[in-house]
Amino acid sequence: MTQALYLKGVLAAEVEVLECKSCEDGRFAICLSATPFHPQGGGQPSDTGKIAEADVVHVGIEQGEIIHYCTQPVGLGAALAQVDEKKRHYHSRLHSAGHLIAHVMHLFGWQATKAQHWPNDARVQFIPLDTVEQLDAEMLQNKCSQYIQANVPANLHQHADGFREINFGDFPAFPCGGTHVAALGDIGPIDIQSYQFKKGKLSVSYSVAEEIE
């Protein structure tokens, strides 16, 4: 099984290419001994980057194995795997923003049920709890901004059995295998784009800038 270096925030590593197979679509499927590439999953897009000189265009998990899809073949043996750091940081900021929104909404009695943290289509869905309080998009955005301005730190907990949790400051921990910012100030401004309640569920769509100053 491929060692998941991305869980520790690794962006580049010398790895061993174990297998390289050609695909019908012209790409090449590559298995590594260890990988800094976050595979698509948990609502987060996959990392991209390079293995040796080959461009990594997608990373997925198939039958428990992490597969790196590249534009050209890579020889077996030692190779440098490098993640596109700019894109990783953007995905991490989107993911952490989704968690922050879920934390703030929970303070008002809303329970997150599912989320996706895709560029141009990031959203979190909620159901009301017995303690629900009403708030609107402007209130939510202002509350999130307060925590971002306070630069509340992230706390990652990797358990011995592989179970991983993250929380920010004193918020309760959420199970998560994705990548995140070191502190909420790294997210930059969150823009709450829509706030819609329909059929007993609340959907909050949001975005963050692709780059921040």
Secondary structure, 3 states (H helix, E strand, C coil): CCEEHHHHCCCEEEEEEEEEEECCCCCEEEEECEECCCCCECCECCCCEEECCEEEEEEEEECCEEEEEECCCCCCEEEEEEECHHHHHHHHHHHHHHHHHHHHHHHCCEEEEEEEEECCEEEEEEEECCCCCCCCHHHHHHHHHHHHHCCCEEEEEECCCCCEEEEECCCCCEECCCCCCCEHHHCCCEEEEEEEEECCEEEEEEEECCCCC
